[in-house]
Amino acid sequence: MTQQPASPGLAPAFAPGGALRASINLGNPILAHRDPASGEPAGVSVDLAREFGRRLGVPVELVAFERAALSVDAVRAERADIGFFAVDPARGEGLRFTAPYVLIEGAYLVPQASPVSENGQVDREGTRISVGAGSAYDLFLTREIREAGIVRLEGAPRALAALRAGEVEVAAGIRQLLEAEAARAEGVRVLPGRFMVIRQAMGVPAGRGAAAQEMKAVGFVADALKRHGVEGAIVALAV
């Protein structure tokens, strides 16, 4: 399908400096990572940024961050023009989001010998849940967890390592990452089901106006997910 350029009037709104500065969150390796050969950012989010820049008719400058919170802050402070991260009420101030373009499940990882067998058993006194600090699931669990404690660590790998080290009873994260961790070595398992749906969207500074959403409509997101071998993520329906 031929992908049409955006309206000429959008370029000054999205890229007032002449180049589209895209904030890339490397903390979600499902959608972005560093290319092993070049060390440059790559993945679905990078493809979306470059395609959006192409449609605007402007060059794209990638600004990569290791954690979602830093990626969000860059857009909110207008050090970047767009970013790709999960929609959450705690991130709403100073930002405007598109409709979500992809849905990702948040799940729990537990030791193989844990008596916990379902998500509803996690929120109990004495249970410690490790999370990547500032991640979408950290923000969600901060609002929803009543009895268990939340242990916030620097990034998903550290949160998973804490579980294997016996520092926590549960690790929370993106299902695909948890399944990969369970497959990497014995001793842990992913609980069935999900505790949340992470809605990934494009965010822009609030003062920039409404954001374009045609990339999802023409199937670009689905193509990008397939091209990067991303399984288990669902292209969101229009809302």
C-alpha positions as CSV (number, residue, x, y, z in Angstrom):
1,M,0.0,0.0,0.0
2,T,1.4,3.4,-0.9
3,Q,1.8,5.6,2.2
4,Q,0.8,9.1,1.7
5,P,2.7,12.1,3.0
6,A,1.2,14.0,5.9
7,S,-0.4,17.4,5.5
8,P,2.2,20.1,4.9
9,G,0.9,22.1,7.8
10,L,1.9,19.3,10.3
11,A,5.7,19.6,9.8
12,P,6.1,23.0,11.7
13,A,3.9,21.7,14.5
14,F,5.8,18.4,15.0
15,A,9.3,19.5,14.0
16,P,9.6,23.3,14.7
17,G,13.4,23.1,14.6
18,G,13.4,21.6,11.1
19,A,14.2,18.0,12.2
20,L,12.0,15.5,14.0
21,R,13.7,14.6,17.3
22,A,12.4,11.2,18.3
23,S,12.8,10.0,21.9
24,I,13.4,6.2,21.8
25,N,12.9,4.1,24.9
26,L,15.4,1.3,24.9
27,G,13.9,0.0,28.2
28,N,11.2,-1.8,26.2
29,P,13.3,-4.1,24.0
30,I,10.1,-5.5,22.4
31,L,9.8,-2.2,20.5
32,A,13.4,-0.8,20.5
33,H,16.9,-1.9,21.1
34,R,20.5,-1.2,20.0
35,D,21.6,-2.9,16.8
36,P,24.3,-5.4,17.8
37,A,26.5,-4.5,14.8
38,S,26.2,-0.7,14.7
39,G,25.1,0.1,18.2
40,E,22.4,2.4,16.8
41,P,18.8,2.3,18.0
42,A,16.6,0.0,15.9
43,G,13.2,-1.6,16.2
44,V,9.5,-0.8,15.7
45,S,9.7,2.6,17.5
46,V,12.6,3.6,15.3
47,D,10.8,2.5,12.1
48,L,7.7,4.5,13.2
49,A,9.8,7.6,13.9
50,R,11.6,7.4,10.5
51,E,8.4,6.8,8.6
52,F,6.7,9.7,10.4
53,G,9.6,11.9,9.5
54,R,9.4,10.8,5.9
55,R,5.8,11.7,5.7
56,L,6.4,15.1,7.3
57,G,9.3,15.6,4.8
58,V,11.9,16.3,7.5
59,P,15.0,14.5,8.7
60,V,14.8,12.4,11.9
61,E,17.2,12.6,14.8
62,L,17.0,9.7,17.3
63,V,17.5,10.4,21.0
64,A,17.8,7.1,22.9
65,F,17.2,6.5,26.6
66,E,17.6,3.4,28.7
67,R,14.4,3.9,30.7
68,A,10.9,4.9,29.9
69,A,10.8,7.7,32.5
70,L,13.7,9.4,30.9
71,S,12.2,9.1,27.4
72,V,9.0,10.6,28.7
73,D,10.7,13.5,30.4
74,A,12.6,14.4,27.2
75,V,9.3,14.9,25.3
76,R,7.6,16.7,28.2
77,A,10.5,19.1,28.4
78,E,10.5,19.5,24.6
79,R,14.1,18.1,24.3
80,A,12.4,15.8,21.8
81,D,9.4,16.3,19.5
82,I,7.8,12.8,19.7
83,G,8.3,9.7,21.8
84,F,6.9,6.2,21.9
85,F,5.8,4.9,25.3
86,A,2.9,3.5,27.3
87,V,-0.1,5.7,28.0
88,D,-0.6,6.2,31.7
89,P,-2.5,8.8,33.8
90,A,0.8,9.6,35.7
91,R,2.3,10.6,32.3
92,G,-0.5,12.8,31.1
93,E,0.7,16.2,32.4
94,G,2.4,18.1,29.7
95,L,1.9,15.4,27.0
96,R,-0.7,14.6,24.4
97,F,-1.0,11.0,23.1
98,T,-2.2,9.4,20.0
99,A,-4.6,6.5,20.2
100,P,-2.7,3.4,21.2
101,Y,-1.1,1.6,18.2
102,V,-0.1,-1.6,19.9
103,L,-1.1,-3.5,23.1
104,I,1.4,-5.4,25.2
105,E,0.6,-7.6,28.2
106,G,2.0,-7.1,31.7
107,A,2.6,-10.3,33.5
108,Y,4.3,-11.8,36.6
109,L,7.3,-14.1,37.0
110,V,7.7,-16.3,40.1
111,P,10.1,-19.0,41.2
112,Q,9.2,-22.5,40.0
113,A,8.5,-23.6,43.6
114,S,6.4,-20.6,44.5
115,P,2.9,-21.5,45.9
116,V,1.5,-18.6,43.8
117,S,-0.4,-19.9,40.8
118,E,-2.5,-17.0,39.7
119,N,-2.3,-13.2,39.5
120,G,-4.9,-12.6,42.2
121,Q,-2.5,-14.2,44.8
122,V,0.3,-11.8,44.3
123,D,-1.0,-8.8,46.3
124,R,-0.5,-10.2,49.7
125,E,1.4,-8.9,52.8
126,G,5.0,-10.1,52.8
127,T,5.2,-10.4,49.0
128,R,7.9,-8.2,47.3
129,I,7.4,-7.4,43.6
130,S,10.4,-6.1,41.6
131,V,9.7,-3.7,38.7
132,G,11.7,-1.5,36.4
133,A,11.5,1.9,38.0
134,G,9.2,4.3,36.1
135,S,7.9,1.7,33.7
136,A,4.3,1.4,32.8
137,Y,3.8,-1.6,35.0
138,D,5.5,0.3,37.9
139,L,3.0,3.1,37.5
140,F,0.1,0.7,37.3
141,L,1.1,-1.4,40.3
142,T,1.8,1.7,42.4
143,R,-1.9,2.6,42.0
144,E,-3.3,-0.9,42.3
145,I,-1.2,-2.9,44.8
146,R,-2.5,-2.7,48.4
147,E,-0.7,-5.3,50.5
148,A,2.5,-6.4,48.7
149,G,5.6,-4.2,48.5
150,I,7.1,-2.8,45.3
151,V,10.8,-2.9,44.8
152,R,11.8,-0.4,42.1
153,L,15.1,-1.2,40.3
154,E,17.0,0.2,37.4
155,G,15.6,-1.6,34.4
156,A,13.9,-4.9,33.6
157,P,17.1,-7.0,33.7
158,R,17.8,-5.9,37.3
159,A,14.2,-6.7,38.3
160,L,14.5,-10.2,36.8
161,A,17.9,-10.8,38.4
162,A,16.4,-9.8,41.8
163,L,13.9,-12.7,41.5
164,R,16.5,-15.3,40.7
165,A,18.6,-14.0,43.6
166,G,15.8,-14.5,46.0
167,E,15.5,-10.7,46.8
168,V,11.8,-10.7,45.8
169,E,9.0,-13.2,45.5
170,V,7.6,-11.9,42.2
171,A,8.9,-9.9,39.2
172,A,6.6,-7.9,37.0
173,G,7.2,-7.1,33.4
174,I,6.4,-7.4,29.7
175,R,5.1,-10.9,29.0
176,Q,7.5,-11.5,26.1
177,L,10.5,-10.6,28.3
178,L,9.3,-12.8,31.2
179,E,8.7,-15.8,28.8
180,A,12.3,-15.3,27.4
181,E,13.7,-15.3,31.0
182,A,11.8,-18.5,31.8
183,A,13.1,-20.2,28.7
184,R,16.7,-19.0,29.3
185,A,17.1,-21.1,32.4
186,E,15.1,-23.3,34.7
187,G,13.8,-22.2,38.1
188,V,11.2,-19.6,37.2
189,R,7.8,-19.6,35.5
190,V,5.3,-17.0,34.1
191,L,1.9,-16.8,35.7
192,P,-1.0,-17.4,33.3
193,G,-3.0,-14.4,32.2
194,R,-2.1,-10.8,32.6
195,F,-2.4,-8.1,35.3
196,M,-2.6,-5.2,32.9
197,V,-2.6,-4.2,29.2
198,I,0.2,-1.8,28.3
199,R,-1.1,0.6,25.6
200,Q,1.8,1.9,23.5
201,A,1.2,5.2,21.8
202,M,3.1,8.2,20.3
203,G,3.4,11.1,22.7
204,V,4.1,14.8,21.9
205,P,4.4,17.9,24.0
206,A,0.9,19.1,25.0
207,G,1.3,22.4,23.2
208,R,1.9,20.9,19.8
209,G,-1.7,20.0,19.0
210,A,-3.4,16.8,18.0
211,A,-1.1,14.1,16.6
212,A,-1.5,12.2,13.4
213,Q,-2.5,8.5,13.6
214,E,-2.6,7.3,10.0
215,M,0.5,4.9,10.4
216,K,-1.7,2.4,12.3
217,A,-4.6,2.8,9.9
218,V,-2.6,1.7,6.8
219,G,-1.1,-1.3,8.6
220,F,2.4,0.2,9.1
221,V,2.6,-0.9,12.7
222,A,1.6,-4.5,11.9
223,D,4.3,-4.6,9.2
224,A,6.9,-3.2,11.5
225,L,6.1,-5.8,14.2
226,K,6.4,-8.6,11.7
227,R,9.6,-7.2,10.2
228,H,11.3,-7.2,13.7
229,G,9.9,-10.6,14.7
230,V,7.8,-9.3,17.5
231,E,5.4,-11.9,18.7
232,G,2.6,-11.5,21.3
233,A,2.0,-7.8,20.7
234,I,-1.3,-6.9,19.3
235,V,-1.9,-3.9,16.9
236,A,-4.6,-1.9,18.7
237,L,-7.9,-1.3,17.0
238,A,-9.0,2.2,16.3
239,V,-10.7,4.0,19.2
